[in-house]
Amino acid sequence: MFLLPLRTANTHENMFNKNIKLVIAALIIGYGIYQFTEGEIGNGIMFLLLSLIFIFLYFKNELILIAFLRLRKQDFEGAKKWLDKIKNPEAALVKKQQGYLNYLNGIMVSQTNMNEAEKYFKKAISLGLSMDHDLAMAKLNLAGIAFSKRRKQEAKKLLQEADDLDKRDMLSEQIKMMRQQMKKASIPKQHYGQPTSARQNRRSRR
């Protein structure tokens, strides 16, 4: 019965409020303990295990998880649809999940809006990301953006930080390619062949 108010139109934005999940988990745990006192050990264990699902979803938002799955399938439109359901991130998400919301938004707009992507990735890093790999990816994207905006020193710093975080070498190829691009950009253009003045001197001698 306590789930019914969540379905009303007036509480649509609070449907995924993180605190509601803890309340539901507490109610389930309470009922599980009651089942133990009644001698229903199997039911008690079942309800305690059920409560773990809501505790897990408190720390790992279900909409973020679905969006991650959509992105793995290169379904950017589907991922955005699920992320857009999070109307009030501060109420619905713990701090690091807010970081992942910005991280995913950054990935989705990185090909179309560099400035927006930079804002999203910077906010994701400031809020925090649980996995070093994700933090490395965010810094790698920021390095690419900084490099494209001719902020070479910042790009090098971010790229090194991404490399340090990439302990499993999952981004080693991308990091290597970006280093090569930076190296090529730093080499001054050389004019191959003989200078024009030299050719003119030879012609004058003839």
Stockholm file with secondary structure:
# STOCKHOLM 1.0

chainA/1-206         MFLLPLRTANTHENMFNKNIKLVIAALIIGYGIYQFTEGEIGNGIMFLLLSLIFIFLYFKNELILIAFLRLRKQDFEGAKKWLDKIKNPEAALVKKQQGYLNYLNGIMVSQTNMNEAEKYFKKAISLGLSMDHDLAMAKLNLAGIAFSKRRKQEAKKLLQEADDLDKRDMLSEQIKMMRQQMKKASIPKQHYGQPTSARQNRRSRR
#=GR chainA/1-206 SS CTTGGGGSGGGGGGTTCHHHHHHHHHHHHHHHHHHHHTTCHHHHHHHHHHHHHHHHHHHSCHHHHHHHHHHHTTCHHHHHHHHTTCSCHHHHSCHHHHHHHHHHHHHHHTTTCHHHHHHHHHHHHHHCCSCHHHHHHHHHHHHHHHHHTTCHHHHHHHHHHHHHHCTTCTTHHHHHHHHHHHHHHHSCCCCCSCCHHHHHHHHHHC
#=GC SS_cons         CTTGGGGSGGGGGGTTCHHHHHHHHHHHHHHHHHHHHTTCHHHHHHHHHHHHHHHHHHHSCHHHHHHHHHHHTTCHHHHHHHHTTCSCHHHHSCHHHHHHHHHHHHHHHTTTCHHHHHHHHHHHHHHCCSCHHHHHHHHHHHHHHHHHTTCHHHHHHHHHHHHHHCTTCTTHHHHHHHHHHHHHHHSCCCCCSCCHHHHHHHHHHC
//
